[in-house]
Amino acid sequence: MSDLILYQFSRDRLEAGDAKDFLSRFGNNCLPKGKKLEAMMNSVALMIDGYNHDPREIYTIPEVRAFYKQLWEVWPYWLYFCNLDTENLMMMVMCCLESLDALKVKGQSQVKVSIKWCLRKSKASEMVEEGSEHDEACEGCRGFV
């Protein structure tokens, strides 16, 4: 593995939906080939700045959720590049889930999370566009606690 690459999105860029600088560095046309690309596996940590004093968990902030969903659409390489030794990838994935319930208990550092992920259709927008039904009886859905 190569050195850890930290990339920080400012709150202003995030709220503007602006990932241009990031994509100019890590977009598909900018990535190296071969061994240099292989060395970048598990080497990127994406972070958000500007919500440091916000008491909400980062994955519950609507602007952050919207930004990461948008980033996923234009840069779906997270699982290859993102570092697995930090919590950043988990936060990013949680932002992209359509349904997420989290409970933080005062005095405890851990959060209990309940998610619902549809294995049949991972994007709710596609289900709506296609007119698919999606309810509790969906055979593609799995709940996790």
PEQUINOR-V874233 format. One record per backbone hydrogen bond with DSSP energy under -0.5 kcal/mol. NH is the residue of the N-H (numbers start at 1). CO is the residue of the C=O. E is the energy in kcal/mol with one decimal. If there is no record, write none. Layout:
NH_CO_E, NH_CO_E
//
This chain:
2_39_-1.6, 5_43_-4.0, 6_4_-0.6, 7_5_-0.5, 7_45_-2.7, 9_47_-3.2, 14_10_-2.6, 15_11_-2.9, 16_12_-1.4, 17_14_-1.5, 18_13_-3.0, 19_17_-0.8, 23_19_-2.8, 24_20_-2.1, 25_21_-0.9, 25_22_-1.0, 26_22_-2.8, 27_23_-1.9, 30_27_-2.0, 31_27_-0.9, 36_33_-1.1, 37_33_-0.6, 38_34_-2.3, 39_35_-2.1, 40_36_-0.5, 40_37_-1.2, 41_38_-1.4, 42_80_-2.2, 43_40_-1.6, 43_81_-1.1, 44_81_-2.8, 45_5_-2.9, 47_7_-2.7, 49_9_-2.9, 54_51_-1.5, 60_57_-2.2, 61_58_-1.1, 62_60_-0.6, 64_61_-0.5, 65_61_-2.5, 66_62_-2.6, 67_63_-2.0, 68_64_-2.5, 69_65_-2.1, 70_66_-2.2, 71_67_-2.8, 72_68_-2.3, 73_69_-1.4, 74_70_-1.3, 75_71_-2.6, 80_77_-1.2, 81_77_-2.1, 82_78_-2.9, 83_44_-3.0, 86_83_-0.5, 89_83_-0.5, 91_87_-2.2, 92_88_-2.4, 93_89_-2.6, 94_90_-2.5, 95_91_-1.7, 96_92_-1.0, 96_93_-0.7, 97_93_-0.7, 97_94_-0.7, 99_116_-0.7, 101_114_-2.9, 103_112_-2.5, 105_103_-0.6, 105_110_-0.7, 106_104_-0.5, 108_105_-2.4, 112_103_-2.4, 113_111_-0.5, 114_101_-3.2, 115_144_-1.6, 116_99_-1.4, 117_142_-1.9, 119_117_-0.7, 119_140_-4.7, 124_122_-0.6, 126_123_-0.5, 127_123_-1.5, 128_124_-2.3, 129_125_-2.5, 130_126_-2.5, 131_127_-0.7, 131_128_-0.7, 132_127_-1.9, 138_135_-2.1, 141_138_-1.2, 142_117_-1.8, 144_115_-1.9
//
